[in-house]
Amino acid sequence: MLKILHVDDEPDIREVAAMSLGIDPNCEVRSAASGAEALGLLEGGWQPDVVLLDVMMPELDGPGTLERMRRLPSHSDTPVIFMTARAQAQEQSRFLGLGAIAVIVKPFDPMTLASQVRDHLSGAR
């Protein structure tokens, strides 16, 4: 079972991602509406295999969430995939430089999201 934490401040995107990832019977998805909520789940002991993290969120953005996540001993190396509408190569390189294993550009294809995540994870191992 692939455990995924999806973090996005937009309810519609969380819903589409949850339905999309839910198509795969071997995915367990939890959603968080903010970086703070995601950190709460992680600090509470949930151990996802990967975190799908929106870049632009109010208060605590994706890069800030990743930075705080890395300070948690049990999540110092949990794979993170940024999800963003910022598709320019320069920005994607910056996100990878922050420690993400990949960047998925929004809008994503709901039919292939689970396989994209699996492909990025297998490439990172």
C-alpha positions as CSV (number, residue, x, y, z in Angstrom):
1,M,0.0,0.0,0.0
2,L,1.4,3.4,-1.1
3,K,0.6,6.0,1.6
4,I,0.4,9.5,0.2
5,L,-0.1,12.8,2.0
6,H,-1.4,15.5,-0.4
7,V,-1.2,19.1,0.7
8,D,-3.0,21.9,-1.1
9,D,-4.9,24.9,0.0
10,E,-7.5,24.6,-2.8
11,P,-10.4,22.3,-1.9
12,D,-11.2,21.5,-5.5
13,I,-7.6,20.4,-6.2
14,R,-7.6,18.2,-3.0
15,E,-10.8,16.6,-4.1
16,V,-9.7,15.8,-7.6
17,A,-6.3,14.5,-6.4
18,A,-8.0,12.3,-3.8
19,M,-10.4,10.9,-6.4
20,S,-7.6,10.5,-8.9
21,L,-5.2,8.7,-6.4
22,G,-8.2,6.7,-5.1
23,I,-8.6,5.1,-8.5
24,D,-5.5,3.0,-7.6
25,P,-6.6,0.4,-5.0
26,N,-3.1,0.3,-3.6
27,C,-3.0,4.0,-2.6
28,E,-4.0,5.3,0.8
29,V,-4.5,9.1,0.6
30,R,-4.7,11.7,3.3
31,S,-5.2,15.4,2.5
32,A,-4.2,18.5,4.3
33,A,-5.4,22.0,3.6
34,S,-2.2,23.7,4.7
35,G,1.4,23.2,5.5
36,A,0.6,23.5,9.3
37,E,-2.1,20.8,9.0
38,A,0.3,18.5,7.1
39,L,3.0,19.0,9.8
40,G,0.4,18.2,12.4
41,L,-0.3,14.8,10.7
42,L,3.4,14.0,10.4
43,E,4.1,15.1,14.0
44,G,1.1,13.0,15.1
45,G,2.9,9.9,13.8
46,W,1.5,9.3,10.3
47,Q,4.2,7.9,8.1
48,P,3.4,8.5,4.4
49,D,5.6,7.0,1.7
50,V,5.5,10.3,-0.2
51,V,4.2,13.9,0.3
52,L,2.6,15.7,-2.7
53,L,3.2,19.4,-1.7
54,D,1.6,22.4,-3.3
55,V,4.2,25.2,-3.7
56,M,2.0,28.3,-3.3
57,M,-0.1,28.3,-0.2
58,P,-0.9,31.1,2.3
59,E,1.0,31.4,5.6
60,L,3.3,28.4,5.2
61,D,4.2,27.7,1.6
62,G,5.4,24.4,0.1
63,P,9.2,25.2,0.5
64,G,8.6,26.3,4.1
65,T,6.6,23.2,4.8
66,L,9.4,21.0,3.4
67,E,12.0,22.8,5.4
68,R,10.1,22.2,8.7
69,M,9.4,18.7,7.7
70,R,13.1,18.0,7.3
71,R,13.6,19.0,10.9
72,L,11.3,16.1,12.1
73,P,13.6,13.1,12.6
74,S,11.1,10.6,11.3
75,H,10.6,12.7,8.1
76,S,14.1,13.9,7.4
77,D,14.2,11.8,4.2
78,T,10.5,11.3,3.3
79,P,10.2,11.8,-0.5
80,V,8.5,15.0,-1.5
81,I,7.0,15.9,-4.9
82,F,6.1,19.5,-5.4
83,M,3.0,20.3,-7.4
84,T,2.8,23.7,-9.0
85,A,1.5,25.7,-11.9
86,R,5.0,27.2,-12.2
87,A,6.3,25.2,-15.0
88,Q,9.4,27.1,-16.0
89,A,12.5,24.9,-16.0
90,Q,14.4,27.4,-13.8
91,E,11.7,27.2,-11.1
92,Q,11.5,23.4,-11.3
93,S,15.3,23.3,-10.8
94,R,15.0,25.5,-7.7
95,F,12.3,23.2,-6.3
96,L,14.5,20.1,-6.9
97,G,17.4,21.9,-5.3
98,L,15.3,22.3,-2.1
99,G,15.2,18.5,-1.9
100,A,12.1,17.4,-3.8
101,I,12.5,14.3,-5.9
102,A,10.2,15.7,-8.7
103,V,7.8,18.4,-9.7
104,I,4.4,17.7,-11.1
105,V,2.9,20.5,-13.1
106,K,-0.6,21.7,-12.5
107,P,-3.1,21.1,-14.0
108,F,-2.2,17.4,-13.6
109,D,-3.8,14.6,-15.5
110,P,-6.1,12.8,-12.9
111,M,-6.0,9.6,-14.9
112,T,-2.2,9.3,-14.6
113,L,-1.4,11.0,-11.3
114,A,-0.9,7.8,-9.3
115,S,1.4,6.3,-12.0
116,Q,3.3,9.6,-12.2
117,V,3.9,9.4,-8.4
118,R,5.0,5.8,-8.6
119,D,7.3,6.5,-11.5
120,H,9.0,9.4,-9.6
121,L,9.3,7.3,-6.5
122,S,10.9,4.4,-8.4
123,G,13.3,6.8,-10.1
124,A,14.3,8.2,-6.8
125,R,15.2,4.9,-5.2
